């Protein structure tokens, strides 16, 4: 089942309307509707924290919502990413500007305040950064508990 279809299925299973979900997530209805219509929409528009909130409202963990596996139980704190970026740049013998060019994102603010920036940028940023660093982006998620 696709991500968009899974979101819709889980919402219906929980007995919630699309309008209720949009309100609970602080989104407008059109934005929420896009989450149930396009598989890429979740990563392209939601932050990691919004996606976790969505999964929680649907009664699942984000890992389960996305049906993705990290392949390991490794957890990496967002605060550790600036050091990982610095080590990667040193290992590759490239400048920060070259790394940003490869990544397609500017990193200065992220390197200064990774949690704050991760809370503002869509998941695609973390996916791109993780890909460049050779880690799975889901390893960046804090432990999730179901309520």
N, C-alpha and C positions, 0 to 999 in steps of 0.2 A: 504494500500500500504506500502510495506517495505521501510525502510530508503534509501537503495541503489536504489530501483526503483523510489522513490520520487526524489532523486538527479538527476537521469537521466531524468525523466519526466520534472522537472523544468528547467534543462539545455536546453533541446530541446524546451521547451516553450519560453525560453529567446532567442532562436536562436543562441546559442553559441556552438562551437565545444569543444570536450573533450580536444583538444590541447590548445585551448584558455583558458579554465578553469584552466588547469594545469599551464600554464604560469602565469595567473593572481594570482594564489595561491602560486606560487613559488615552485611547485611540479614537479616531472617528470611525463611523461604521464602514465607510468605503475602504479605509486602511485595513480594518480587521477583515473585511470581505476578501481583500487581496491575499491575506494569509491562507484563506481556505480555497483560493483559486489558483495560486501559482507556487510551485515548490521552492523557487528561489527567493520568494518574498520574505520569508522569515529571516534568513541570513542577510539579505540585502537591506532590510529596513529596521530590524529590531536589534537592540543591544543585547549582550549576553544576559544582563540582569532582567530585561523585559522578557526575553525568551524563557528564562527560568520561571518568571512569574506566570507566563502563559502556561507552561507545563504544569505548574502547581495548581492553577485554576482548573486544569483538565485532569488532575489527579494522577499525574505521572511525573517521572523525572525527565529532564531535558534529554538525557541520553536515550531514553525510551521513546520519547516523542519523535526524535530524529532517526531512530533505529540505526544509530551509528555506534561503533565501538572504537575505543582508543587502542585496543589490542594489548593494553597493559593497565595496571592499576596506578600508574605514575600520576602524581598530582604536582602541578607546577604553580606556584603562587604568582599572581600578576606582578607583584613587587620584585620577583626574581628576573623578569624579562629584560629590564635594561642591562643587567650584567650579562645575560645570555646574548643580547644583541652586540654588546661590546666584544665579547669573546668571539662571536661569529665574524664580526668585522675584522678583528685581529687575525683570526685563522685564515680568512679569505684574502687578507691583505688588500682590502678595499676601503674607500672612504665612506663616511656616513651618507654622503650625497649619492654615491654609487649604490649603496644598499637601498636607499629610499627610491632610487630610480627603478631598481629591480622589483621592489615591493609595490611601487605605485602609490605610496602614501608617505606623507611627511611624518617624521618621528620625534622631532624636538620636544613637543609638549608631552608626548607619551613617555619619553625617557625621563622627563622631570616628574611626571605624576601619572603612572600607569593605571591606577585604579580609577582616578577621575576621568581620564580619557577613555578607558574601556567602558565606562558607564555612559559615555556620550556617543561613541562610534558604533556603527553596525557590526554585526558578527563577521561580515566579510573582511573587515580589517584584521581581526584576530586570526581568521583562517589564512589570510595571505601571510601574515607575520609568522604564524606557526609553520606554514609550508616552507618558508625560507629558512627557518631555524631547524627544520627536520623533526618537529614534534607534532602531535595531534592536538588540534585546538580544544577538544573536549577535556584534555588533561589540565586545562586552565580553569575549569569549572570548580568552584568550591563544592564540598560535599552537599548533596541534596537529600533532604528528608521529605518524605511524603506525609501529608497531614491527614 
